[in-house]
Amino acid sequence: MPSVRFRLNGAETEIDADPDRSLLDILRGQIGMTGPHFGCGAGECGACNVIVGDRAVSACDTPLWSVAGKDVTTIEGLGTSERAHPLQRAFIAEQALQCGYCVSGILMSAAALLKRNPSPTGREVKEALDRNLCRCGSHNRMVRAVLRAAEEMTAG
């Protein structure tokens, strides 16, 4: 079985697996990272989003081989309960969470945006979150939360 090496949440990782398996399958099934969720399985809903480099990608349709040598960040690598990321704090403060199924993917999309653009406009936030589906209807609060986190991050 071939191995694929990449950095997962800052740690060097080597996985012996079929390189054509989906990154989501490897993260959840082999590594035990349960933050990225299986949603549609076709890269359309954003529930499985992770950051590869500085871009949010759907882990369900990203083959393992494509992350070789790259930095991969999951929600588990964004922050902890003891030291939450500004986005996580802002989502709590703005009550931008409902059922929670989509939130890890949305947070990863937002984190990728803030990595590339630390001071986005409301329109840019909406565009960055456009591919993330949420049935709970807290989109406006999510946009406010991302803008709030951006303010905190640029002020600090």
N, C-alpha and C positions, 0 to 999 in steps of 0.2 A: 504494500500500500504506500503510495507516495505521501510525502509530508509537505505541508504548506506552512511557512513562517510569516507571521505578521505581529504587530504590536496591538494588543487588546487592552484598552483602558490604561495605556502606558507601560504594560508589561509584555516582554517578549513572549510570544506564544508559538508553539509548533504543534500542528495537528496532523495526525496520520489519518487520512480520510480520502475518499474519492474527491478529487479536486473539482468535479462537476456538481457536487452536492451544493445545495443552497447555503449561503452564509447563515440564514436564519436557522436552518436545521442543525448546523454545527453549533451555533451559539446556544440554542435552547437544549438540543438533545445530547450533545457531546460535552459541552462546557458547563452547562447549567445556568446560563444567563437567561432568566425568565422575563426580563424587562421588555425586550422586543416581542410583540404579540403577533401571532398568526391571524391575519384578517382575511383578505381576499385570495392570497396566494398568487396574484398576478401583478403585483407592484402598483396597484391602483388606489389603495386606501390609506397607506402611510402608517398603519399600526405597527409595522415591523421596522420602521426607519431607524437607522444607525448613521453615524457620521464616519465616512471614509475620507481621510484627508481633511478637507474643509467643506465637504458636501454631504447633505443628507441623501441617503440611498435606501431603496427598499431592499432589505436583507432577504426577502423571500425569493426574489428573482436575480440576486447577485450570486454568481458562482464563487465558491471558495477560492479558486485559483486567481480570481481577479483582485483579491486583497493581498496577495503575496507581497511582502516587503512594505506594506502600507500601515498607516495608523488607523485603527478602528475604535470608535468610542460608542459604547452603549449607554443607556440610561444609568446603569450601575457605575459607570465611570464619570458621570456628570457631577454628582455630589452625593453626600451621605446625609443621614438624619442628623448627625452631629455637626456637619459642615455643609449645609445645603448650598447649591449653586444659586446665584441671584434669580435665575429663571424659576427655579423650584420655589423659592421664597415668594416671588411675585405671583406665581400661579395660586399659591395658598392665600396670599393677601387679597387677590382680586376674585377669589372664589371661582377660579376658572376650571375647576375639576368637577366632574359629575360622576359617571360610572367608573372612569379611570382607564377604560380599555384602550382608548386612542391616545391618551395623554403622553405616554412615553415617546411615541413617534412624533407627536407634535412638539414636545420639548426638544427632541433631537433636531427637528427641522428648524426650530427657533434658535437653538444653540449654533447650528451651522450658519444661519444667517448672521448672527451677532459676531461670529468668528470672522466673517468676510466683511461685514458692515456694522460697526459698533453703534452707529446712530441712525437706524433705519426710520423711514417715515411710516405712517400707518398703512399707506398703500403698499410699501415694500414688505411689510410684515404680512399683510393679507396675501400678497403674491407668493411669499415664501411658504405660507401655510395652506395654500390653495389645494394642494394634492393630498392633504390630510383630511379624511372624512371623520366627522363626529356627529352622532345622532342626538346628542344631548342638548344641542343648541346653545352652547356657551362660547360661541365664536367671538363675540364682541369682547367678552371678558378676557379671552385668550389674547387677543390683540392688545388690549390694555396692559395685560401682564407682561407681554414681551417688551412693550415700550417702557414700562416701569423698570424692568430688569436692565434694559439698555441704559436708561438714565443712571441707575445705581452703578452699573459697571463703568460708565464713562466718567462719573463723578469721583469714583474711588481711586 
